[in-house]
Amino acid sequence: MQSLDRAFLLLEIMADAGGEISLSELADSSHLPLPTIHRIIRSLVGNGYVRQLPSRRYALGPRLIGLGESASRMLGTWARPHLAHLVEELGETANLAMLDGDKVVYVAQVPSPHAMRMFTEVGRRVLPHSAGVGKALLAQLPEEEALATIRRTGMPAATERTITSPEDFAAEMGHIREQGYAIDDGEQEVGVRCVSVGVQGGPAKMAVSVSGPESRVSWDFVEKAAPIVQRTARTLASDFNHQT
């Protein structure tokens, strides 16, 4: 059991480091002896869960992809009733997203009944700085960790409203933590506004959102929607923890 716990610890450290790491960095982060790390990594490499790079660093392996895809499908199945209830209350598309390395991946969606609506393909990965769910996810991290993430990914402008400087993004993170929700005000797609809340207390970093055209998702709508999305985030966290 101890070896299993340590193997999962090393995999999580690798994931937090962006999916690639050296043995010495693993030792610094895990506080495990190098011989122990080497033995566990050798086993993980042999089973395809870790691969060794030409640089002699180690990266997450291909067998994790199938596990992750299956887990994402199950997560989407579990979350969909909560998102459907959110759509019933607010009438706009609801999403659930997670951090996947340095990017954000959409894992579940229930679309709005309106003909003109926001649509993001489940499985799509986006940079976190311009998406409402990305902001809500990074706001759950310590500030230095959040800023390190956007420095690695860069901050390209998706629209003229996208935040493109780390200083402005740090200020935005403080505002999100203070008010308890994030806004994407046409920063990822022109004409689309999004309200997003981090799912606090779950076993993984998740965020839930509602989004739609600015013509319907007005600032009055945002004020009405924010506490409803916050309530859904709390329900998601409670339900997830109860099931696990």
C-alpha positions as MATLAB code, in Angstrom:
seq = 'MQSLDRAFLLLEIMADAGGEISLSELADSSHLPLPTIHRIIRSLVGNGYVRQLPSRRYALGPRLIGLGESASRMLGTWARPHLAHLVEELGETANLAMLDGDKVVYVAQVPSPHAMRMFTEVGRRVLPHSAGVGKALLAQLPEEEALATIRRTGMPAATERTITSPEDFAAEMGHIREQGYAIDDGEQEVGVRCVSVGVQGGPAKMAVSVSGPESRVSWDFVEKAAPIVQRTARTLASDFNHQT';
ca = [
       0.000    0.000    0.000;
       2.879    2.377    0.779;
       4.382    1.828   -2.685;
       0.996    2.473   -4.282;
       0.567    5.704   -2.335;
       4.047    6.808   -3.366;
       3.426    5.985   -7.025;
       0.298    8.139   -7.054;
       2.190   10.908   -5.254;
       4.888   10.917   -7.935;
       2.313   10.950  -10.751;
       0.520   13.908   -9.158;
       3.809   15.788   -8.747;
       4.584   15.171  -12.413;
       1.139   16.430  -13.430;
       1.494   19.558  -11.273;
       4.864   20.228  -12.930;
       3.228   20.285  -16.364;
       3.674   16.579  -17.139;
       7.494   16.498  -17.334;
      10.091   16.380  -14.552;
      13.534   15.120  -13.524;
      14.333   12.592  -10.795;
      16.004   15.267   -8.672;
      12.915   17.488   -8.936;
      10.761   14.540   -7.901;
      13.004   13.991   -4.907;
      12.814   17.665   -3.902;
       9.014   17.711   -4.140;
       8.241   14.291   -2.651;
      11.014   14.103   -0.013;
      11.453   10.445   -0.924;
      14.902    8.826   -1.311;
      16.210    8.731   -4.885;
      16.555    4.897   -4.906;
      12.858    4.613   -3.926;
      11.826    7.082   -6.638;
      13.952    5.304   -9.228;
      12.387    1.922   -8.389;
       8.815    3.270   -8.596;
       9.474    5.220  -11.799;
      11.038    2.146  -13.408;
       7.849    0.201  -12.663;
       5.645    3.000  -14.012;
       7.734    3.214  -17.185;
       7.482   -0.551  -17.646;
       3.693   -0.344  -17.457;
       3.367    2.662  -19.767;
       2.192    5.170  -17.160;
       5.453    7.151  -17.391;
       7.900    7.496  -20.289;
      11.552    8.500  -20.304;
      12.492   11.333  -22.651;
      15.749   11.573  -24.634;
      16.813   14.269  -22.144;
      16.529   11.588  -19.400;
      13.666   13.514  -17.836;
      10.361   11.709  -17.258;
       6.896   12.501  -18.607;
       3.390   11.169  -18.085;
       2.835    8.114  -20.272;
       0.228    7.155  -22.878;
      -1.628    4.609  -20.718;
      -2.857    7.471  -18.549;
      -4.779    8.886  -21.522;
      -7.336    6.074  -21.558;
      -7.797    6.302  -17.800;
      -8.256   10.059  -18.016;
     -10.783    9.824  -20.846;
     -12.828    7.230  -18.961;
     -12.730    9.318  -15.788;
     -13.797   12.429  -17.748;
     -16.783   10.587  -19.233;
     -17.854    9.413  -15.780;
     -17.389   12.925  -14.393;
     -19.541   14.317  -17.183;
     -22.285   11.781  -16.492;
     -22.268   12.654  -12.805;
     -22.231   16.429  -13.369;
     -24.842   16.657  -16.131;
     -27.958   16.727  -13.858;
     -26.443   19.630  -11.896;
     -25.692   21.508  -15.107;
     -29.178   20.776  -16.463;
     -30.713   22.313  -13.344;
     -28.537   25.390  -13.863;
     -29.794   25.700  -17.453;
     -33.398   25.368  -16.247;
     -32.885   28.232  -13.792;
     -30.911   30.609  -16.005;
     -31.641   29.530  -19.582;
     -28.004   29.669  -20.716;
     -25.404   27.002  -21.529;
     -23.732   25.426  -18.481;
     -20.226   23.929  -18.479;
     -17.937   22.018  -16.149;
     -14.186   22.338  -16.721;
     -10.975   21.091  -15.114;
      -7.286   21.968  -15.169;
      -5.370   19.614  -17.448;
      -1.718   20.463  -16.965;
      -1.476   24.157  -17.845;
      -4.662   24.196  -19.927;
      -8.369   24.008  -19.218;
     -10.414   21.088  -20.530;
     -14.215   21.142  -20.800;
     -15.549   17.859  -19.384;
     -19.336   18.363  -19.447;
     -21.897   20.678  -21.001;
     -25.653   21.142  -21.112;
     -26.657   23.556  -23.900;
     -29.102   26.425  -23.686;
     -32.517   25.893  -25.312;
     -32.061   29.161  -27.254;
     -31.283   28.923  -30.965;
     -28.419   31.429  -30.456;
     -26.294   29.956  -27.714;
     -22.740   29.365  -26.551;
     -21.285   26.003  -27.614;
     -17.928   24.490  -26.631;
     -17.071   20.940  -27.589;
     -16.527   18.633  -24.598;
     -12.845   17.736  -24.575;
     -11.755   21.106  -25.952;
      -8.648   22.544  -24.298;
      -8.117   26.292  -23.962;
      -5.592   28.615  -22.346;
      -6.788   29.635  -18.884;
      -6.140   33.401  -18.922;
      -8.947   34.293  -21.346;
     -11.693   31.875  -20.243;
     -14.045   32.411  -17.323;
     -13.579   28.820  -16.170;
      -9.810   29.246  -16.536;
      -9.815   32.321  -14.322;
     -11.989   30.569  -11.718;
      -9.640   27.574  -11.761;
      -6.430   29.610  -11.418;
      -7.987   31.706   -8.642;
      -8.074   28.514   -6.550;
      -4.269   28.272   -6.737;
      -1.695   30.259   -4.755;
      -0.916   33.448   -6.670;
       2.658   32.476   -7.579;
       1.479   29.118   -8.926;
      -1.243   30.788  -10.998;
       1.209   33.329  -12.421;
       3.759   30.603  -13.174;
       1.057   28.828  -15.198;
       0.279   31.825  -17.409;
       3.979   32.567  -17.862;
       4.435   29.044  -19.222;
       1.429   29.234  -21.540;
       1.814   32.849  -22.589;
      -1.089   35.295  -22.704;
      -2.070   35.759  -26.361;
      -5.018   38.052  -27.059;
      -8.023   36.063  -28.242;
     -10.010   39.331  -28.514;
      -9.275   42.994  -27.854;
     -10.624   42.518  -24.300;
      -8.276   39.660  -23.320;
      -6.021   40.337  -20.330;
      -2.465   40.033  -21.626;
      -0.201   41.151  -18.760;
       0.653   39.149  -15.601;
       0.203   42.266  -13.463;
      -3.350   42.857  -14.680;
      -4.084   39.148  -14.350;
      -2.863   39.117  -10.721;
      -5.236   42.006   -9.979;
      -8.047   40.084  -11.675;
      -7.301   37.020   -9.493;
      -7.620   39.158   -6.357;
     -10.959   40.511   -7.562;
     -12.235   36.994   -8.282;
     -11.244   35.723   -4.834;
     -12.927   38.730   -3.241;
     -16.261   38.499   -5.091;
     -16.356   34.692   -5.337;
     -16.816   34.331   -9.099;
     -15.043   35.051  -12.384;
     -16.240   36.879  -15.487;
     -15.200   36.351  -19.092;
     -16.393   39.590  -20.660;
     -15.892   38.789  -24.328;
     -12.259   37.898  -23.621;
     -12.271   34.478  -25.285;
     -14.945   35.015  -27.940;
     -16.358   38.312  -29.143;
     -19.923   38.859  -27.959;
     -19.931   36.054  -25.363;
     -20.090   36.670  -21.611;
     -19.537   33.984  -18.958;
     -19.980   33.686  -15.181;
     -17.827   30.988  -13.554;
     -17.245   29.681  -10.022;
     -14.582   27.329   -8.710;
     -15.786   24.048   -7.187;
     -14.047   24.274   -3.820;
     -13.152   21.246   -1.722;
     -13.275   18.592   -4.416;
     -10.484   16.101   -5.142;
      -9.564   18.001   -8.336;
      -9.601   21.614   -9.495;
     -12.952   22.174  -11.230;
     -15.080   25.153  -12.228;
     -18.703   25.499  -13.307;
     -20.020   28.249  -15.579;
     -22.952   29.658  -17.493;
     -22.357   31.585  -20.686;
     -24.235   33.138  -23.558;
     -24.459   36.157  -25.849;
     -23.973   39.569  -24.265;
     -27.453   40.555  -25.436;
     -28.927   38.104  -22.884;
     -26.063   37.763  -20.389;
     -26.259   41.405  -19.338;
     -24.683   42.788  -16.177;
     -28.084   42.504  -14.475;
     -28.095   38.831  -15.518;
     -24.580   38.406  -14.059;
     -25.736   39.829  -10.724;
     -28.680   37.416  -10.683;
     -26.707   34.405  -11.927;
     -23.606   34.622   -9.715;
     -25.219   33.351   -6.466;
     -27.021   30.592   -8.397;
     -23.775   29.394   -9.987;
     -22.078   29.600   -6.562;
     -24.825   27.415   -5.085;
     -24.390   24.884   -7.892;
     -20.626   24.803   -7.273;
     -21.225   24.036   -3.589;
     -23.729   21.304   -4.498;
     -21.277   19.775   -6.984;
     -18.515   19.693   -4.373;
     -20.794   18.190   -1.737;
     -22.203   15.578   -4.109;
     -18.791   14.630   -5.449;
     -17.302   14.231   -1.974;
     -20.337   12.201   -0.869;
     -19.918    9.818   -3.819;
     -16.193    9.394   -3.238;
];
